Amino acid sequence: MENDTKLSIYRASRTIKRKDNTLYNALKSIYDDSIFVGEISQLWPQLPLVANLRCGLWYSPKFYSTCYFKSTDGHTNNWSFNTSRLNFHIALLAGQKGGCFIVDSTRRGKRFPDSMSKTIPIWTCVLNRTIFNYLNKLSNDDSSLVERDSDTWRNSVDWDCSLHLPLWVSDTEKAVIEDRLEGWTKDLEASGADIASLALCLKKPLRPLWISQRTVIWINEVPDYDSWDFTPIILVSTSSLSGVIQHRMTSEFSWNYIPGAGDDEESWARGLSPNLFWSHAYDLISAGPDFCNQKVADIVEKDRRVYRAQRGQNAPQITAKPSVSGSSPNLPCLEPLLCSDLSSLTMNSSEKDCGIFWLGSTNLAIGASQVAAHASNVDCILNCDQWSISVHHQEAEAYLSLPIVNSKMDRFCLFDNLSSAVTFANSNLTKGSKLLICCHDGEDISVCVCLAILISLFDNEGSFDGGKSFGETGITKSEKPPAFGDISPLYCEMVMGIIIQIQRSVEQKDLWRKLNFALLSTYSIEMHIAGFKFDPD
């Protein structure tokens, strides 16, 4: 009886939480917080608006760029400056424009996420110190630098290298972080980053400023950002701080405000993306709590049909029809029906491989499983979709099905199958065969698997060597091999993670169960690798 009571209380609390965290509550919270972001951005309209991925991307319809600063790099006793997430493009952008805004949010209980409280302040300080060292080295190497460029020398003398943290970070924590700055600066200098371009672009040192919904700003006393003796990185936290659920009302609907609603979008967005949301924001907010879910479902489904049509794929729409005679009267009969605007689409022999992307001359390609079923210009197929497909490559040597599911369903599924995928690829690439790696949409799991194959079986020049160079190379997460210099900050950590895991599989054969590598099957990795360009077939 006691267990039943506890279970009932648990179920009741979960029901209440689900009711508070509905899709409409999340979208309406984001919409309201975005108004604040718009108001703040108009204080200095010349400065570009940047979203800190991924949560920050929800809070404005127009961002100039994106960045990737992780809160975990600012967690207490876990402070870090990661050379695989340099975000140099943000420092260069701030130097060109005179500063920038960075937008993010956080859950209930905090005014700012740790990415803004500590990660970004550490980043600005390390960059400032590195530039200072670079300028001093230039002046020592060339004594005529002062005469040739007096402005540069003056800036190096007055260059602010101190650590600027918000007031709520304790002095003890600040002292510990300051003790590690010198080591992080040396790491950046040794990483091979282009400090010269950064020093040339930044005329004043970087410095963070913090603005939240509780910040008091006198509109008639807003200073000109050019008047500051630093380049401002204005950190805008969109969340309204409150210790309790805020029940709000409009003239038509009542709803509950969720601080940091844009976080963990897989758990609530139902396939909706920030771009889709802002393309239909008025309709979604006007739909109200009762019709919001259906509205989102319709928008997402329509977007998927259009996307597939653009890639030359059929996009069937499932409709429920009344049951026919002889079947159960309570069950609908599901019948596939092609949308009218797609029913005339056909694929001739020259279009069959549309949607397959070849990676240079590696004999590797990725694509969606629907396209793989009709692919003609491939010798073998590695199917990573959880559903099997009917293909003409039925021989065991030419076709392998690895039903890999999303990490939300099974966090170790990718780990358990990756070794078999690399082995299959090695046996076929050795013969000179053309290998197609496919998954449900061709942009998620298949990309991760393809990257694993590239790392384990190819050298830095993109030539297949069966893993020879890989076995001789030692790689750590803090360094990047030359072939990965242009991978964006969001994916760089995942790229390095998979390199390390492949190496450990060779050494330990334990399929890497000890590390949580679930992000690989959640994000699509940008394959912008030197020598590996996407070329549509």
N, C-alpha and C positions, 0 to 999 in steps of 0.2 A: 504493500500500500504506500509505503514511504517512497519507493522508487517511482511509482506511478505519479505521486504528487510532484516529485522533483522533475520528472519528465514533462508533466503538464506545465509547470512553471517555466521550464526551458523552452517548450514550444510556444508558450504565450509570449515570452520575451523575444523569441525569434520572429514571431508574427508581427509584434509591434515594430521591431527593427525594420522588417521588410516593408511595412506600411510607411515608415518614415523615409526609407531610402528608395522610394519609387522612382521610375524613370522620369516622370514629370517633375518631381521635386528636384532631381539632379539638374535637369535642363533649365528649369526656372531659376535655380540658384546660380547656375553658370551665367545665365542671361542677365540677372540682376548685378552680379559681380562684374560683368563686362562693362556695365555702365560706368562703374568706378574707374576701370582701366582707361576707358575713353576720356573721362574727365581729366585724369592725371596726365595722359599723353598730350593733351591740349595745352598744358602749362608750358611745355617746351616742344612745340610741334615740329621743330626742325630735327629733333633727335629720333632715330629709328626705334621701332618697337620690336623686341626680340622675345620669342617664347622659349622658356626652358622646357625641353621635352621630358615627358610627353604631356604632363598635366597642364602646363601653361598654354599649350596650343589651343585649348578650348575657349580661352577667355577674350578673344578678339577675332573679328572676321578678317582682319588684315594685319599680318605680321611681315616685317621687312626680312627677317631671317629667324633661324632657330639656333639654340645652343644645347649643351648637355652637361649640366653640373649635377652630380649625384649628392643626395643628402647624406648617404653613408660615408662619404669622404669627410663629412663634418661632424659625424657622431662622436660623442665624448669617448676618449681613449682610442679612437679609430681615425684620427685626423690624417689626411693624406693629400699629397699633390701627385696626381696620376699623369704621367707623361703620355699615356695613351688617350687622354681626354684633354688636350691642351687648349681647345677652343680658341686657337689663334685668330680665327676669322672674326671673332667678336672683338678682340683687342684691336685688330686692324680696322674694323668697322668703326669702333669708338674713336680711333685716331683720325679717321677720315671725316667723320661727321661731328666731332667734338664731344662725343659721349653717346650713350644709348640707354634705353629702358630694357630691363629683363623682367618678364612676367612669370609668376609661379603662384601656387597656392598650397595650403596645408590643411590637414584635418583639424578637428576641434581640439582646443587646448593650447594652441600656439598662435602667435602673431605672424611668425615667419618660419618657413621650413629651414632645416639645418643647411640646406644648399645655399641659402641666402645669409644665414647667420654666421656661418664659418667657412663653407667650401669656397664661395666666391671671394670673400675677403682674403683667404689664404692664396688663392689664385692671383689676385691683383698684386699682392705683396711680393710673391715670388717673381712674377713678371717684372715688377719695378726693380727689384734687386738685380735681376739678370741684365736688364737694360743698363742699369747703373754700372755694373761691372764691365759690360761691353764698351760703354763710352769711355770709361777710365782706361781700359786697355788700348783703345784707339789713340787716346791722347798721349799715352806713354810710348806707344810704338812710333808715333809721328808727332814730333814736337811742333810742327807747323800747323797742326790741326786747329789750334786756337786762332791763328791768323786767318785760316781759310774758312772756318765756320764757328764764329764766336757764339752764335745762338746755341749750337749743340753743346759747346763746352759749358756755357752758363747753365743750361738745363741739367747737365750732369752734376754740377756742383750743388745745385739746389734741389736735386731730385729726391723726392720723398720715398724712402724705403721702409718706413715704419708700418707696422701691422695695425690696421683700423678695423676694430670689431665693434658690434653694437653694445650698448650699455648693459644688456642683460646677460652677456657672457662674463663669467667671473674672472677676477684678476688671476686667480690660480690657474684656470684653464688657459688664459691668454699667455701666461708665462711659459707653460709647457709647450704651447704651439710655437712661441717665439724661439724656443731652444731648437726646434726642428727646421726652422726656415733655411738655415745655411745648407743643410743636407739636401733639402728640396731644390734649392737654387743650383747646387752642383749637379743634381740629377737632370735638371732642365738644360744646363750648359752642355752636359755630356750626351744629350739625346739627339743632337744633330739638328735641332730646330733652327729655323731661319731667324735668328735674333737680330741680324742686321736690318732686315726689312721692317721688323717691329720697331726697332730704335729709330729708323728713318721716318716711320709713319706717326709715332707718338711724340708730340711736342711737349706734352705735360704728363706727369705720372697718373696712373689709374687710381681711382679711389671710389669705394662703394658708398652709396647713400641709401637709406631705407625709408620706404613709404608704405603705410598700410591704411586701412579704413579708419583707424583711430588717430592718424597723423593730422595735426592741425596746421593748415597752410593758409596764410593770409594772402588772398588773391592779388591785392594791390601792392604786395611786397615780394613778389616772386623775382628772384635775382636772375640776371642773364647768365646762362651757363658759360659764356665766354669770359665772364668776369672772374671765375674761379681759377685758382692756380693749380688745378688738377683736372683730369679728364673724368667726368662723372659716369659711373656705372650705377644707374638708379634702379634699385631693386624694389619692384612693386609686388607686394603680397595681396592677392585679391580677396582673401578670406575675411569674413566678418567674425571677430573673436567673440565667442560666447560659450559659457560652460553648460548651457542647457539648450534643448531644441527650440528654435525660434519658429513659432507658428505665425505665418503671415497671411494676409488676405489682400485680394484685389477686388475690384468691383464685381467680378464674376466668379472667381474661384478662391478657395483657401488651400494653402500648401505649407509644407515644412521646409525651412531653409537648411541646406547641408553645406557646411564649410568645407572647402576643398573638394567639391563635388566632382571635379574633372579627374581626380586621381583614380587609378585602377579601373580604367574604362572597360576592360574585359568583363568585369563583374556586373555592369549595369547598362552599358550603351547599346547592347543588342545589335551590334554591327554598324551602328551609326558612328561616323567619323566627324571630327571638327569641321571639315569642309562641307560635308553634307548637312550638318546641323545649321551652319550659318547660311547655307543656300536656301534653307526652309525654316529659318528660325521663327519668323512671324506665324507661319501656319502651325508649327509645333506648339508654340506658347499659347496661341489662340485656341488650340484644340481642347485644352483643359485636361485635367487628370483622367477623365473617363475615356477619352478617345486618343490620348497621346501614344499609347503602346501600338495601337493599330496603325496610326499615322506613320510612326517610325518604321514599322514592318513594311508598309507599302513603299516608303521612300527607299529603304535599303534594297528591297527586291527589285524595284525599278532601276536603281543604280547598277545592280549586278547584271541585269539583263543588257543594259546599254554597254557596260564594260565588256561583257563577253562578246557582244555583237561587234564591237570595235576590234576585238582580237580574232574575229572570224569564227567564233564558236556559236553553236546553237544554244539558246537559253530557254529551256522549257519552263512553262509556268504550270504549276499543279493547281487544279481547281476541283472543288467538291461538287459532285452532281447528285441528284436524288437517286436512290438505289433502284436498280432495275428489278423486274419481276423475278422472284426466286431467290433473292438475296435478303439479308436481314433488313427490316424496315428502319432499324435504329442506326445503321452504319452507312456513312456516305461512300459512294463509289468514286475512287480517285482515278482520274483520267488525265494523262498529259495533254496539254493544249499549247501549241505554239502561239506566242503573242503575234497579233496580226502584222505588226511592223517588222517582224523577223521571219515570217513564214516564207518569204520569197528568197531568203538567203540560201545560196548553194555554194558548195566548195568543189571547184574543178581540180584537175590534177596539179595545176600550178599553185593552188591555194591551200592544198592539204596540209602543208607544214607551216602555215601561218600560225604564229604564236609560239614557235620554237626558236629559242635564242642560242646561238652557237658562241662559245667562248674562244674567240680567235682561232688558232690552229691546233687546239688541244684535243680535238675529236670529242669534246664534251658539250652537251647541250642541256638546257632545262626548259620545262614547259608544263602545262596543265595536263592532267591525266586524260581529259576529254580529247585533247589534241593528239596525245600520244597514241590513242587507239587507232588513229588513221594516219600516223606518221609513216612516210615511205622512204625518207632519206636517212634512216638510221639502221644500224646493224643489230643493236641490242637495246633493251629497255630495263631500267631500274625503277620500278613503281613504288613510290613511298606513300601512296594514298592508302587510307584504311579500307578502301573498297577496291576489289580486283577489277581489272579491265580486260576486255577481249581484244587480243592483238594477234598479228600473224607471226610474231616471234614466240612460239610456244616451246621451243627447245629449252632445256634446262640451262644450257650455256648462254642463251641469248635473252632470257627473260627471268627476272627475279622480282617477286612481290614481297615487300616489307611493309606490313600494315602499321605505319607509325601514326599515332594519334597525337593530338595537341597536348602540351604539357599540363594544361588544366585538368585533363582526364587521367594522364599517367606521366608523372614527371621523369620516369626512367625509361620510357619507351624508346626515345631517341638513342639513349646510351646502349640499350640492349641490342639495337639493330645496326649501329654504325659500323661495327667491326665487319659484319657480313657484307655491308654495302661497299666498303673499301676493298675487301677481298674479291667481290664480284667485278668491280671496276678494274682492278689490277689484271685479272685474268683476261678480260676482253680488250683492254687498252694495249696489252702486250701483243695481241694479235693484229693491232692496227684498226680495230673495229670502232665504229662511231657509236657512242653511248648517249642515250637520252635519259635524263633523270627527271622524273615527274612527280608531282603531288597534286592535291586537290585544285589549287589555283596557280601552281607554278611559281609562287613567290614567297614561300614560307619554308616548309621542311625540305623541299628539294634543293633550295639554295644552301641550306645548312649542310646537307649531305654532299653537295657538289663542292663546297668549300673544303670539307674534310678530305675529299679525294684530291683536290688541288694541292693541299698542303702536304699530304702524305705520299703522293706519287709523282709530284712535279718539282722541278728545281725552281730557283728564283727567276729564271729567264722564261719560265713557262714551258719547258721541255719535259716530256715524260721520261722518267728514269727508273720507274718501278719502286721508288722509295729509297734509292741509294743516298741521295743528298739529305733526305729527311732523317735517315738513321745516323748521319754524321753531324747533324745540326742540333745544338742545344739552345732552347728558347725559353725565356722567362716572360712572365706577364707584363713586366715593366719595359720590355723592349720589343720593337717591331722589325721583322725582316724587311729587306729593301722592297720586296714586291708589294708591300702593303702600306706604302707611304701615304696614299691618298684616300684611305678609308675614312669615312666621316666619324667624328667622335662618338656618336650614338652607338655605332656597331663595333668600334675598335676593341672594346673590352671583350665582347663576345667572340670576335675573331681570334684574339690571343688566347682566350679560354679554350677554344676548340683545338688550337695548336697544341697546347699543353696536354689536353686530354688524350689526343691521338698519340703523343709521345709516351704518355704513361701506359697506354694500352699495349704498346710495343714492349715496354719494360715489365709490366706487372700482369697484363692479361686479366685485369679485374673489371673491365668495362666501366671503370670510373664512377662507381656508385657513391663514392665518398663526397663528391662535390655536387652542389645544386646547380645544374646547368640548364634549368628549365627555360630560361629566356631564349635559348636558341630556337625553340619551336614556337615561340610567341611572336618574335619580330622577324621581318624580312631583312636579310643582310645585304647591304649594298655591295655588289660585286664590281666596284670601281677600283680594280687592281691593275697595276702597271703590267701591261702585256695581256690582260684578260678583259677585253672590251666586249660588250654585248653587241652582237651583229645579228639582226633578224634574218632568218633564212629566206 
